[in-house]
Amino acid sequence: MSNKEIIGQIKKLVKLMELHGEKEFKIRTYQNAIQRIERIDGALSTFSEDELIKLDGIGKSIAALVKEISTNARPKELIDLEE
């Protein structure tokens, strides 16, 4: 999966979080992570979770989300919000 596709899934997740009234702090965290991820050189899908966590502005939950999207295309959290 390309970086653009991974970022697209995270952006979709953020929009649904806003619609469902998720906490503003969590939404901002995801938005900040998107900005950081957009500047990463190299394929995100090849990074391990540990490598992602070492990147500035990427925590455990965002790293896990990126890996989940890389392997499953759609994260469970996104599917839950869509339903």
C-alpha positions in Angstrom: 0.0 0.0 0.0 1.4 3.4 -0.9 2.0 6.3 1.5 -0.8 8.2 -0.3 -3.3 5.4 0.3 -2.3 5.1 4.0 -2.6 8.8 4.5 -6.0 8.8 2.7 -7.3 6.2 5.1 -6.1 8.1 8.2 -7.7 11.3 6.8 -11.0 9.5 6.3 -10.8 8.2 9.9 -10.2 11.7 11.1 -13.3 13.0 9.3 -15.5 10.3 10.7 -14.0 10.9 14.2 -15.1 14.6 13.8 -18.6 13.6 12.8 -18.9 11.2 15.7 -17.8 13.8 18.2 -14.5 12.2 19.2 -12.3 14.1 21.6 -10.6 17.1 20.0 -7.2 16.2 21.4 -7.3 12.8 19.7 -8.4 14.4 16.4 -5.5 16.9 16.6 -3.1 14.1 17.4 -4.1 12.3 14.2 -4.0 15.5 12.1 -0.5 16.3 13.4 0.6 12.7 12.6 -0.7 13.1 9.1 1.4 16.1 8.5 4.5 14.3 9.8 3.8 11.2 7.8 3.4 13.2 4.6 7.0 14.3 4.9 8.4 10.8 5.4 10.7 9.5 2.7 10.3 5.8 1.9 7.4 3.5 1.9 5.5 3.5 5.2 4.5 -0.1 4.7 8.1 -1.2 5.0 8.6 0.5 8.4 8.2 -1.6 11.6 6.1 -0.2 14.4 9.3 0.4 16.4 10.8 2.4 13.5 7.6 4.4 13.1 7.5 5.2 16.9 11.0 6.6 16.6 9.8 9.3 14.1 9.0 12.7 15.6 5.3 13.0 16.3 4.4 9.4 15.8 3.3 7.5 18.9 2.4 3.9 19.6 -1.3 4.3 18.5 -0.4 6.0 15.2 2.3 3.5 14.5 -0.1 0.6 15.1 -2.7 2.3 12.9 -0.2 2.7 10.0 0.8 -1.0 10.3 -2.8 -2.1 10.4 -3.7 0.0 7.3 -0.6 -1.4 5.6 -1.7 -5.0 6.1 -5.5 -4.7 6.1 -6.2 -1.7 3.9 -8.9 -0.5 6.3 -8.4 -0.2 10.1 -11.0 -1.7 12.5 -11.5 1.8 14.0 -12.5 3.1 10.5 -14.9 0.2 9.9 -16.5 0.7 13.3 -17.1 4.4 12.7 -18.5 3.7 9.2 -21.0 1.3 10.6 
